[in-house]
């Protein structure tokens, strides 16, 4: 029975996801080689500087002794055609291997590519179809797309709160609002992002590691972005200081420190994000506290929000959103999203711009 092209592209997208957490700032890409309705090779981009997905798929086929000539290539992102990078152009390899047809899910927004890869293949007589599962492919690389176009990190706000809307108690405690089920999901979410961003109060009250763990095992040491007065950062025993080279401080005070990557924050989030982007941070999971979350929402500076709602009441403490502007109900900020239930009797409200 003949397999439809869409099934092959779905498989390529599944392969691409295997690069999650290891390829940034590059995109996640998967590729499949088909001949006579059979898969003869498959691959994905495993790490920055490593072989691209198209190369991996071709090498996989050749290791099995397959004849690649006149095969079809399914690729989740437009093959590269530029020279100013660590690996040679994939378009040249595709042409040299005499692949007859290429299916591309979406074009690469990188100005160095941006349709040029597809055009080069067509100029050499290779048939190219663009747009198969385009939405899914674009969503997979939403972080890369934003970074390559705007040079700013993709921002995902993550909030845990009680039924009465509190993120912290009056004492500053937030351990633990949500269950182990929700916290495990958040650690899985952290793997998606280069860095984790918190405020100074959260850092001092919780002393978080700001990394990605599976149980007690650290599987990714994320970059750690802190906003606040650097004068308060006196305690060298804080866990984040064990990885000082991964700490990026948005300093709201006047004192400076030469042993930490720091930027003088002047209440302009966009300028701060430009600085973080210039330091190679492509994406951030923002985990609080209330002042930071409120500031980003107030200025409409976010790409996604995930609100984890636990069936608890504490009656005091900081709320998810606190504004100095006096809104009446008619001017309230309305978030458009969808609810998702967890097995732990908790719910997640997810917002995507």
N, C-alpha and C positions, 0 to 999 in steps of 0.2 A: 504494500500500500504506500502510495506516495505521501511524503510528509510535506505539509505546507510551509512556505518560507517563514511565516510568523512563529512557528514552533522552533525553528532553528535560531531565530533572533532571541526568543525567550531563553533558550539555553545559553546563548552568548551573554545575556544580561545576568544570568545566574553565575556564570563564570566570573564576570566583572566584579561582582560583590565580594569575591574572595580577596580582593585587594583592599578591602576596608581597613583603614587604620595603618596601612603600611606604604601607601603610594603618594600621599600628600607631599608637596603641593600639586602633584600630577593628578589627572583624572583616573577613575576606575574604568578599565576597558576590558572587554572580553571578545574573543574571536573564535569562529568556527569555520572549518574548511569542509565543503561538501562536494562529492563527486558520485554521479550515478545514484543519487538519493541516499548516499551513505556518508556518515561522518568519518572523515579520514584524518582529521587533526583538530585539536582544540587547545586554547591557551588563554591566559589573562596576564595583565600587567601586575607583577607581584610586588615590586618595590621601586622606589625612585632610583633612576639610573640603570635599572635592569631592562631586559628585553621587553619591547612592547608586545601587546597581545597578538598582533598579526604575526610577528616574528616567532612567538612561542607556538602558535598554531601550526605554522609552516614547519618548524623544527620537529614538532610532535608527529606530523605526517611523515616527514622524511625519515625519522627514526624507525618508523614502521614499514619503510620501503615503499610508501605510496607514491604514485605518479601524480604530481600536483598540476601539471599542465591541463588547462581547460576546466579546472575546478571552480567552484563558487566560494567566495569568501563572505561571511557574515561578520560585521564589525559594529560594535555598539557606538563607536565614535569615529568620525572622519579620520582616515589615515593621515599621518603627518607627512609634510613635504619639505620642511625647512631644515637647515643645517646647523643653526646655532643652539645645539643641545648636546646631551651626552650620547645619544644614539643616532645612527644614520636614518635617513627618511624611509618610512615604511612604503611609501608609494613606489620607490625605486625597486624594492624587493618584490612587490606585487607584480610590477611590470616585467622584471627579469624572470620571474617564475611562470610567466605566461598564464596567470589566472584570468579567466575569461569574463567573469561577472562579479561585481562587488555590491553587497547590500549594506548600506550605512544607516544606522538608526537616526543619528542626528549629526549636524555639522559642528565642527570645533569652533567656538567663538574666539579662540586665540587669533589675534590679527595676523600672526605668522602663517596661519592655516586658513580658516574662515572661507571655505569653499575652494581654495586653491588646490587642496589635495584631490578633491573630486574631479576638478577640471583637468588636472594633470593626467589622471587615469583615463578620462574620456579622450584626451588628446592623443593617447597611445592606443586607442581603439578598444578600451575596456568598457563594457556596459556597466553603468552605475545606477542603482536605485537608492534614493534617499527618503527617509521618513517612516520606515517600518518600526513601529513601537517607539516613535519619537518622544512622546510624552514621558514614557517610562524611563527612557534613556536620559532625558534632560533632568528628570527628578533624581535619578541616581547620582548625577554629578552636579547637583545644585550648588554645592560648596565651591567646586572648581569654577563653575560658570560665573558665580558672583566675584570670586577673587580675580579671575583672569580679566574680567571686564572693569571692575571698580577698584581693584587692589585693596579691598577691605575684607576683614573676616566675616564669614557667615555667622549670624548670632541666633542661638537657640536658647531662650529663657526657660529654665526649669525651676518650678516652684512646688514645694510641699506645704500644704496648709490644712488646718482643721476645718470642721464644718462651720465654725464661726469666723472663718477667714483669717486666722492667725498663723504667721510663719514662725514666730518666736514667742516665748513667754515673756513676762516683764523682766525676768532675770537674764534674758538673752538665750535661754536654753531652747534647742530645737531637736535634741536627740531623745527619742526618735519620734517624729510625727507620724511617719509612714511605717508600714510593715517591712519585714525582710523581703517579701515578694516584690514590693515596689522598689526598694533599694537595690535589689539585684538587677531589676530592669534598668535603673538609672546607670549602674556601672556598665551595663551592656551599651547604653546610649553614649557614655563617655568615650567609648572606643571609636566612635564616629568622628570625634572632634580633636583638633590639635591641642587646644587648651581649655582650661576651666577658669572662670572669672568669678571672683567673690569680692566683697567689701571687707574693710579692715575689721569691723566688729565681728563678722562671721569668722575671720581668720583667728582673732584673739579669743573668741568665746569657744570655738569648736576645735581649734588646732587641727584642721583637716589635712590629709595628705595630698588631696587634689590629684589623684592618679586613678587609673582604672584597675580594678581588682576582680579576680574570680575567687571568691572566698577570701583566704589570706594571701593568695598569690597575686603579686603585681604583674599585670600583663602589658601595661603601657604606662610610661611615666610622662603624663601630659605636661605641656607648658602651664605655668601657674600665673595668672594675671590677678593682681591685687590693686584695688583702688582705695586710697585713704592717705592720711598724713604719715609720711615715712618716719617721723619722729617717734611714732608709737611702736615702731618695729625694733624694739630693744632686745627682745628675747631671741637669742640665736638658737635656742633649743626647739623652736617651732619646726614642725615636720617639713614644711616647704623649704626651709633653709638647708636641708640636707641635699637639695638639688638647686643650689643658688643660680646655676647657669640657666635654669629653666624658669626663673622668676622674672616677671616683667611688672614693674611697679608704676602705676599711674598716681603720681604724688600730688596730693592736694595741699601739702604744707610747703614751708620755705626751706627747710633743711634738706641737704642732698647727701647721697651716699655713693661712693665710687665703686663699691663692691657689688652693686645690684644694677641690672638694666632698669633705668628709670626715665620717666617722662613727666615734665611739669604739666599737670592737668589743669586747664583753665576753664572748666565747665563746658568744653566743646567736645562732645562725644565723637563727632565725626573726625576731628583732628586726631584724637586719641586712637581711633580705629585706623587712620592712615598710618600712624606710627607703628601700631601692632602689625599691620599688613606689610610695612616696609621691613619688619623684622621676621617675615616669613610665616606669620601665623595666619592660616587661611580660614580657620573656623574656631568658634568658642561656644562652650556650653556655659551659660551664665546661671550660677546657683545662688545668687543673693549676696547681701541681704536686701531688706525691704527698700532702703534708700536707693540702692543701685537699680533694682528691678523697676521701682517707681519712676526713676529718672529716664530709663530707657523707654518705658511705655509712654511716659509723658511726652517724650520727643519723637515717638513713633519710630524708634531705632531698634528694630528686631526683624527676624525673618520667620521665626517659629516661637510658639509658647507651648509648654506642656505643664499643666497644673494638676498635681497629684493631690486628690482630696481624700483625707482620712476621716473615718467616723469617730472623731474626738472633739471635745469642747474644752477650751481652757479659760475663756472669758476675759483674757487680758493679753497684752503683747502687741507686736507689730503686725500690721495688715499687709496683704499682698500689694495693694496700691494705695499710696498716701500722697495726696496732691495739695499744694498750697493754693491752688485755684479753687474757688468755690463753685462747684458744679451743682446745678439742680438736676433732678432726675431726667429732664428732657435733654440735657447735655451730657449725660453719662456716657463713658466710653463703652461701646458695645463690641465685644469680641465675637467674631463669627468662626465657629469651629464645630467639633463633634466630640461627643462623649464616648469613652471606651471603658468597659468594666474589667477589673482585675479579679482573680480568684480569691483575693484576700479581703473581699467586701469593700474595696476602695475603687475610686473612679479616676479617670484621667480625662481632662478637657484639653483637646489639642487644636491649636490655632496655626494655620499656615497662611502667609500672605499670598 
